[in-house]
Amino acid sequence: MSEDDDLRKRVRREGGEVPRSGLARLWKTGRAAAKMGASVLGGSFRGRGEGLDAAKLEDVEKLVVSLGELKGIAMKAGQILGYVDPTLRDELRERLAILQTQSSATPFAVVRSTVEAAFGERADTLLAEMNPEPLAIASIGQVHRARVDGVEVAVKVRHPGIRDAVEADFGAASVGIVFAKMFAPGGGGESVKGFVDEARRAILEETDFALEGERQSRFRAWLTDDPDLVVPEVLDAWRHESVLVTRWTPGLSLDAWLASNPSPALRDRVGVALFRFYVGTLYARGSFHADPHPGNYAFLPDGRVVLYDFGCVRDFEPGVRHAFALVARSLRRGDDDAAARALASLGVPSETAEERARAARLLRAFFAPLLEHGVRAMASDEAMEAKSILASKRELLKLRLPGQLLFLLRIRFGLYAILARLGARADWGALEAGWAEASGTLDA
């Protein structure tokens, strides 16, 4: 058994109910946060170029086990660490990547009780051919394979107590500070408060699987004719706030797909498809899938990408999309004043020359991968390294952007990192500009 498999087994072992009281989670989360603070916030996430990448492997493995036990926002923080920086040492990323699909399992007896509570007498139909061994265990729920009415399905069951646990996490001041620094290090005041409030809303919504099913069906309808993207069908008769049943649609993980040595052309196709999904739907539909970690998609033999987990979806009003598109277009054209005016429409101060210059400088740091013209890869050594990105992010908070927009910007760093790992090549800025133009967003 490899070290990676051994860690996966340790993380996956059955656990008890998710700790949900403030004291219980504060004790456990506090210890995990302290480890994370020592190895991460004290290093790379404060811009000193050390931290997580310099951490001992055994310490990272202990952190992975702790976060897997806690689930909730603690586990989400670990997931983000595993993919946001493509320069991270392979062995560290591999350990942290375990959290994308594994944590301590909810015992099947508890899973059975949850399904029975959701569907009453009908539950036996679903439970009759359900595999008690979970396929994947995420921060909010776990997935079991089953068969219902002759159809192979994936059954996502919520961890009992997880909503209370998330509430407890956000109610603990120390945990809120760590989480805020993970996403917006160095910030303070209303910007961070707005971000944390938005993150709290988003993660609590993830605990409602009925809402997730509605969102997944919406995206499936939008992408039905897309040649490269697949959204599994939701079985509406088996949708509940604590259980979600979808058609079984398996595929290779990102690591397994990359190990298959896909051709440059296929890498380009997949990269553009993911970019279209995460960015194109923002302009075309006003909705943004805000959780791009690699556990949320898989790869089919024909090169198509299967998209999972629609719990974290944010919707943006036309005015916000219009302003965001104007910022991107203005920066790509080198018109800093127009970019500042677009930000002003979002309530960002741009009255003085200094404020306008700061806005242009910092937004250029964020949009850097999209400002180059022509076909190119998202290189991991330019505007992608965590210390550089997050150093700019600290300054970006001075713009006092709305919390919802901060959430969007922060998640896009993760998408850049995934595209860098793929080695996909495209004219990324032109793609985004084209989608904005085609959607009419710039005419709003």
C-alpha positions as CSV (number, residue, x, y, z in Angstrom):
1,M,0.0,0.0,0.0
2,S,1.4,3.4,-1.0
3,E,1.7,6.3,1.5
4,D,-1.0,8.1,-0.4
5,D,-3.4,5.1,-0.2
6,D,-2.6,4.7,3.5
7,L,-3.5,8.4,4.2
8,R,-6.7,7.9,2.1
9,K,-7.7,5.0,4.3
10,R,-7.0,7.0,7.5
11,V,-9.1,9.9,6.3
12,R,-11.9,7.7,5.1
13,R,-12.5,5.6,8.2
14,E,-15.9,5.7,9.7
15,G,-16.5,8.5,12.1
16,G,-19.2,9.5,14.5
17,E,-21.6,12.4,14.0
18,V,-20.1,15.7,12.8
19,P,-19.3,17.8,15.9
20,R,-21.9,20.5,15.8
21,S,-21.7,22.4,19.1
22,G,-19.7,25.6,19.2
23,L,-17.4,24.3,21.9
24,A,-16.7,20.9,20.3
25,R,-16.0,22.4,16.9
26,L,-14.0,25.3,18.3
27,W,-11.8,22.9,20.1
28,K,-11.2,20.6,17.1
29,T,-11.3,23.4,14.5
30,G,-9.0,25.5,16.7
31,R,-6.4,22.8,16.7
32,A,-6.6,22.3,12.9
33,A,-6.6,26.1,12.3
34,A,-3.5,26.4,14.5
35,K,-1.7,23.9,12.4
36,M,-2.9,25.6,9.2
37,G,-1.9,29.0,10.7
38,A,1.6,27.8,11.5
39,S,2.2,26.1,8.2
40,V,0.2,28.4,5.8
41,L,-0.9,31.7,7.2
42,G,2.5,32.2,8.6
43,G,4.2,31.6,5.3
44,S,2.8,31.7,1.7
45,F,-0.4,33.3,2.7
46,R,1.5,36.2,4.2
47,G,3.6,36.6,1.1
48,R,6.9,35.3,2.5
49,G,7.2,32.5,0.0
50,E,7.4,29.7,2.5
51,G,4.6,28.2,4.6
52,L,2.7,25.2,3.2
53,D,5.3,24.3,0.5
54,A,7.9,24.2,3.2
55,A,5.7,22.2,5.6
56,K,6.7,18.7,6.7
57,L,4.8,15.9,4.9
58,E,3.7,14.3,8.2
59,D,2.3,17.6,9.4
60,V,0.3,18.0,6.2
61,E,-1.0,14.4,6.6
62,K,-2.2,15.1,10.1
63,L,-3.9,18.3,8.9
64,V,-5.7,16.4,6.2
65,V,-7.0,13.8,8.7
66,S,-8.2,16.6,11.1
67,L,-9.9,18.5,8.4
68,G,-11.6,15.4,7.1
69,E,-13.1,14.7,10.5
70,L,-14.4,18.2,10.8
71,K,-15.9,18.5,7.4
72,G,-17.7,21.9,6.8
73,I,-15.6,25.0,6.2
74,A,-12.5,23.5,7.7
75,M,-12.5,20.7,5.1
76,K,-13.3,23.3,2.3
77,A,-10.2,25.3,3.3
78,G,-8.1,22.2,2.9
79,Q,-9.6,21.5,-0.6
80,I,-8.7,25.0,-1.7
81,L,-5.1,24.7,-0.5
82,G,-4.8,21.6,-2.6
83,Y,-5.5,23.2,-6.0
84,V,-5.2,27.0,-5.8
85,D,-1.4,27.1,-6.2
86,P,-0.1,25.0,-9.2
87,T,3.5,25.6,-7.9
88,L,2.9,23.5,-4.8
89,R,5.1,20.4,-4.4
90,D,3.4,17.3,-6.0
91,E,3.5,15.3,-2.8
92,L,1.8,18.0,-0.9
93,R,-0.9,18.6,-3.5
94,E,-1.6,14.9,-3.7
95,R,-2.2,14.7,0.0
96,L,-4.4,17.7,0.1
97,A,-6.3,16.6,-3.0
98,I,-7.6,13.6,-1.0
99,L,-10.0,16.1,0.7
100,Q,-11.6,16.7,-2.7
101,T,-13.3,13.2,-2.5
102,Q,-12.6,11.8,0.9
103,S,-13.2,12.5,4.6
104,S,-14.4,10.4,7.5
105,A,-17.4,8.4,6.4
106,T,-20.9,8.6,8.0
107,P,-21.8,5.1,9.0
108,F,-24.3,3.4,6.7
109,A,-26.8,2.9,9.5
110,V,-27.0,6.7,9.8
111,V,-27.2,7.0,6.0
112,R,-30.1,4.6,6.0
113,S,-31.9,6.6,8.7
114,T,-31.4,9.8,6.7
115,V,-32.9,8.2,3.5
116,E,-35.8,6.8,5.5
117,A,-36.5,10.1,7.1
118,A,-36.5,11.8,3.7
119,F,-38.7,9.4,1.7
120,G,-40.6,7.3,4.3
121,E,-41.9,4.0,3.0
122,R,-40.5,4.7,-0.5
123,A,-37.0,4.6,1.0
124,D,-36.8,0.8,0.7
125,T,-36.9,1.1,-3.1
126,L,-33.7,3.3,-3.0
127,L,-32.0,1.4,-0.3
128,A,-32.6,-2.1,-1.7
129,E,-29.6,-1.9,-4.1
130,M,-27.5,0.8,-2.5
131,N,-23.8,0.0,-2.0
132,P,-23.1,0.7,1.7
133,E,-19.5,1.7,0.8
134,P,-19.4,5.4,-0.2
135,L,-17.8,6.3,-3.5
136,A,-16.9,9.8,-2.3
137,I,-17.1,11.7,0.9
138,A,-17.3,15.4,0.7
139,S,-17.5,18.3,3.2
140,I,-21.3,18.4,3.2
141,G,-22.4,14.8,2.3
142,Q,-21.2,11.5,0.8
143,V,-22.1,9.6,-2.4
144,H,-23.3,6.0,-2.7
145,R,-23.9,4.0,-5.9
146,A,-27.3,2.5,-6.2
147,R,-30.0,1.3,-8.7
148,V,-33.6,2.5,-8.7
149,D,-36.2,1.5,-11.2
150,G,-33.5,-0.2,-13.3
151,V,-31.4,3.0,-13.5
152,E,-27.8,3.2,-12.1
153,V,-27.7,6.3,-9.9
154,A,-25.5,8.2,-7.5
155,V,-27.1,9.0,-4.2
156,K,-25.8,12.0,-2.3
157,V,-26.7,11.9,1.4
158,R,-26.1,14.9,3.7
159,H,-24.0,14.4,6.8
160,P,-26.2,14.6,9.9
161,G,-25.6,17.8,11.8
162,I,-23.6,19.5,9.1
163,R,-25.8,22.6,8.9
164,D,-25.4,23.2,12.6
165,A,-21.7,22.6,12.3
166,V,-21.3,25.2,9.6
167,E,-23.3,27.7,11.7
168,A,-21.0,26.9,14.6
169,D,-17.9,27.5,12.5
170,F,-19.0,30.9,11.3
171,G,-20.1,31.7,14.8
172,A,-16.6,31.1,16.2
173,A,-14.6,34.3,15.9
174,S,-11.2,32.5,15.6
175,V,-12.5,30.2,12.8
176,G,-14.0,33.1,10.9
177,I,-10.7,35.0,11.0
178,V,-8.8,32.0,9.7
179,F,-11.3,31.4,6.9
180,A,-11.3,35.1,6.0
181,K,-7.5,35.1,5.8
182,M,-7.6,32.0,3.6
183,F,-9.7,33.9,1.0
184,A,-8.8,37.5,1.7
185,P,-5.5,37.6,3.6
186,G,-4.5,40.9,5.1
187,G,-7.9,42.4,4.7
188,G,-10.1,43.9,7.3
189,G,-13.3,45.9,7.9
190,E,-16.4,45.8,5.7
191,S,-14.7,44.0,2.7
192,V,-13.8,40.9,4.8
193,K,-17.1,41.0,6.7
194,G,-19.0,41.2,3.4
195,F,-16.9,38.3,2.0
196,V,-17.5,36.1,5.2
197,D,-21.2,36.9,5.1
198,E,-21.4,35.9,1.5
199,A,-19.3,32.7,2.1
200,R,-21.6,31.8,5.0
201,R,-24.7,32.1,2.8
202,A,-23.1,30.1,0.1
203,I,-22.0,27.2,2.3
204,L,-25.3,27.1,4.2
205,E,-27.1,26.8,0.8
206,E,-24.8,23.9,0.0
207,T,-26.5,21.9,2.8
208,D,-29.8,22.1,0.9
209,F,-29.7,19.3,-1.6
210,A,-33.2,20.1,-3.0
211,L,-31.9,23.6,-4.0
212,E,-28.8,21.9,-5.4
213,G,-31.0,19.6,-7.5
214,E,-32.9,22.6,-8.9
215,R,-29.6,24.3,-9.9
216,Q,-28.2,21.2,-11.5
217,S,-31.3,20.7,-13.6
218,R,-31.1,24.4,-14.6
219,F,-27.4,24.0,-15.8
220,R,-28.3,20.7,-17.5
221,A,-31.0,22.4,-19.5
222,W,-28.6,25.2,-20.5
223,L,-25.8,22.8,-21.5
224,T,-27.8,20.1,-23.2
225,D,-26.4,20.9,-26.7
226,D,-22.8,21.6,-25.5
227,P,-20.4,19.2,-27.3
228,D,-17.9,19.0,-24.4
229,L,-19.8,19.3,-21.2
230,V,-22.1,16.8,-19.5
231,V,-24.4,17.5,-16.5
232,P,-25.9,14.3,-15.0
233,E,-29.7,14.1,-14.9
234,V,-31.4,14.7,-11.5
235,L,-34.2,12.3,-10.6
236,D,-36.8,14.7,-9.4
237,A,-38.8,12.0,-7.7
238,W,-35.9,11.4,-5.4
239,R,-34.9,14.9,-4.5
240,H,-35.0,16.1,-0.8
241,E,-33.1,18.7,1.2
242,S,-31.0,15.9,2.7
243,V,-30.8,13.4,-0.3
244,L,-30.1,14.0,-4.0
245,V,-30.3,11.2,-6.6
246,T,-28.7,11.7,-10.0
247,R,-28.0,9.4,-13.0
248,W,-24.7,7.5,-12.5
249,T,-22.2,9.2,-14.8
250,P,-18.6,8.2,-13.8
251,G,-15.3,9.4,-15.3
252,L,-11.6,9.7,-14.7
253,S,-10.3,12.1,-12.0
254,L,-8.2,15.0,-13.1
255,D,-5.0,13.3,-11.9
256,A,-5.9,10.0,-13.6
257,W,-6.8,11.9,-16.8
258,L,-3.5,13.8,-16.8
259,A,-1.6,10.5,-16.2
260,S,-3.2,9.1,-19.4
261,N,-1.1,11.7,-21.3
262,P,-3.8,13.4,-23.2
263,S,-2.8,15.2,-26.4
264,P,-2.2,18.9,-26.5
265,A,-5.3,19.3,-28.6
266,L,-7.4,17.5,-26.1
267,R,-5.9,19.5,-23.2
268,D,-6.9,22.7,-25.1
269,R,-10.4,21.4,-25.7
270,V,-10.9,20.5,-22.1
271,G,-9.4,23.8,-20.8
272,V,-11.7,25.8,-23.1
273,A,-14.7,23.8,-22.0
274,L,-14.0,24.4,-18.3
275,F,-13.4,28.1,-19.0
276,R,-16.6,28.2,-20.9
277,F,-18.5,26.5,-18.1
278,Y,-17.2,28.7,-15.3
279,V,-16.9,32.0,-17.1
280,G,-19.2,31.7,-20.1
281,T,-22.3,30.9,-18.1
282,L,-21.7,33.9,-15.9
283,Y,-22.2,36.2,-18.9
284,A,-24.8,34.1,-20.8
285,R,-27.0,33.1,-17.8
286,G,-25.9,35.3,-14.8
287,S,-25.0,32.2,-12.8
288,F,-21.6,31.2,-11.6
289,H,-20.6,27.7,-10.4
290,A,-18.3,28.9,-7.6
291,D,-16.5,25.7,-6.6
292,P,-14.0,24.7,-9.3
293,H,-12.0,22.2,-7.3
294,P,-11.0,19.0,-9.3
295,G,-13.3,16.7,-7.3
296,N,-16.3,18.4,-9.0
297,Y,-15.7,17.1,-12.5
298,A,-14.5,14.0,-14.3
299,F,-13.4,13.1,-17.8
300,L,-15.1,10.7,-20.2
301,P,-13.1,8.5,-22.7
302,D,-14.4,10.7,-25.6
303,G,-12.9,13.8,-24.0
304,R,-16.1,15.3,-22.6
305,V,-16.1,16.7,-19.0
306,V,-18.8,15.6,-16.5
307,L,-19.7,18.3,-14.0
308,Y,-20.8,17.5,-10.5
309,D,-21.9,19.3,-7.3
310,F,-24.0,22.3,-8.0
311,G,-24.4,23.3,-4.3
312,C,-22.3,26.4,-4.6
313,V,-23.8,28.5,-7.4
314,R,-23.9,32.3,-7.2
315,D,-26.3,34.5,-9.2
316,F,-25.4,38.0,-10.4
317,E,-27.7,40.8,-11.3
318,P,-27.3,42.3,-14.9
319,G,-25.7,45.5,-13.5
320,V,-22.9,43.6,-11.8
321,R,-22.2,41.5,-14.8
322,H,-22.2,44.6,-17.0
323,A,-19.7,46.4,-14.7
324,F,-17.5,43.3,-14.5
325,A,-17.4,42.9,-18.3
326,L,-16.6,46.6,-18.7
327,V,-13.7,46.2,-16.3
328,A,-12.3,43.3,-18.3
329,R,-12.7,45.0,-21.6
330,S,-11.3,48.3,-20.5
331,L,-8.2,46.7,-19.0
332,R,-7.7,44.6,-22.1
333,R,-7.8,47.8,-24.2
334,G,-5.5,49.6,-21.8
335,D,-8.2,52.1,-20.8
336,D,-7.6,52.4,-17.0
337,D,-10.0,55.3,-16.6
338,A,-12.9,53.3,-18.1
339,A,-12.0,50.4,-15.8
340,A,-12.2,52.8,-12.8
341,R,-15.5,54.2,-13.9
342,A,-16.9,50.6,-14.2
343,L,-15.8,49.9,-10.7
344,A,-17.4,53.1,-9.5
345,S,-20.7,51.7,-10.7
346,L,-20.2,48.9,-8.1
347,G,-19.7,51.4,-5.4
348,V,-15.9,51.3,-5.4
349,P,-14.3,54.7,-4.7
350,S,-12.5,56.2,-7.7
351,E,-12.7,59.9,-7.1
352,T,-9.0,60.7,-6.9
353,A,-6.2,59.9,-9.3
354,E,-4.6,57.8,-6.6
355,E,-7.7,55.7,-6.2
356,R,-8.0,55.2,-10.0
357,A,-4.4,54.2,-10.3
358,R,-4.7,51.8,-7.4
359,A,-7.8,50.2,-9.0
360,A,-6.1,49.8,-12.4
361,R,-2.8,48.4,-10.9
362,L,-4.6,45.8,-8.7
363,L,-7.1,44.8,-11.3
364,R,-4.4,44.3,-13.8
365,A,-2.7,41.9,-11.3
366,F,-6.0,39.9,-11.1
367,F,-6.8,39.9,-14.8
368,A,-3.2,39.4,-15.9
369,P,-3.7,35.9,-17.4
370,L,-6.5,37.4,-19.6
371,L,-4.8,40.6,-20.8
372,E,-2.3,39.0,-23.1
373,H,-3.4,38.8,-26.7
374,G,-3.1,35.6,-28.7
375,V,-3.1,31.9,-28.0
376,R,-1.1,31.0,-24.9
377,A,-1.1,28.7,-21.8
378,M,-2.0,29.8,-18.3
379,A,1.6,29.6,-17.0
380,S,2.1,28.7,-13.4
381,D,5.1,31.1,-13.0
382,E,3.1,34.3,-13.9
383,A,0.4,35.7,-11.8
384,M,-0.3,32.2,-10.6
385,E,1.9,31.6,-7.7
386,A,0.0,31.8,-4.4
387,K,2.3,34.3,-2.8
388,S,2.0,36.7,-5.7
389,I,-1.7,36.3,-6.2
390,L,-2.5,36.8,-2.5
391,A,-0.1,39.7,-2.1
392,S,-2.2,41.5,-4.8
393,K,-5.3,40.2,-3.1
394,R,-4.4,42.0,0.1
395,E,-4.2,45.3,-1.8
396,L,-7.4,44.4,-3.7
397,L,-9.3,44.6,-0.5
398,K,-8.5,48.3,-0.2
399,L,-10.9,48.8,-3.1
400,R,-13.8,47.8,-0.8
401,L,-15.5,45.5,-3.4
402,P,-18.9,44.0,-2.5
403,G,-18.6,40.6,-0.7
404,Q,-20.3,38.8,-3.5
405,L,-17.8,40.1,-6.0
406,L,-14.9,39.2,-3.8
407,F,-16.2,35.7,-3.7
408,L,-16.2,35.6,-7.5
409,L,-12.7,37.0,-7.9
410,R,-11.3,34.6,-5.3
411,I,-12.7,31.5,-6.9
412,R,-11.4,32.5,-10.3
413,F,-7.9,32.2,-8.9
414,G,-8.7,28.5,-8.5
415,L,-9.8,28.2,-12.1
416,Y,-6.6,29.8,-13.3
417,A,-4.6,27.2,-11.3
418,I,-6.6,24.3,-12.9
419,L,-6.0,25.7,-16.4
420,A,-2.3,26.0,-15.6
421,R,-2.2,22.3,-14.5
422,L,-3.9,21.3,-17.7
423,G,-1.4,23.1,-19.9
424,A,-4.4,24.2,-22.1
425,R,-3.7,26.9,-24.7
426,A,-6.3,29.5,-25.9
427,D,-6.7,33.2,-26.3
428,W,-8.4,33.4,-22.9
429,G,-9.1,37.1,-22.9
430,A,-10.7,37.0,-26.3
431,L,-12.9,34.1,-25.2
432,E,-14.2,36.0,-22.3
433,A,-14.7,39.2,-24.3
434,G,-16.6,37.2,-27.0
435,W,-18.9,35.6,-24.4
436,A,-19.6,39.0,-22.9
437,E,-20.4,40.6,-26.3
438,A,-22.5,37.6,-27.4
439,S,-24.6,37.7,-24.2
440,G,-25.4,41.4,-24.6
441,T,-23.9,42.0,-21.2
442,L,-21.9,45.0,-22.4
443,D,-25.1,46.5,-23.8
444,A,-27.0,46.3,-20.5
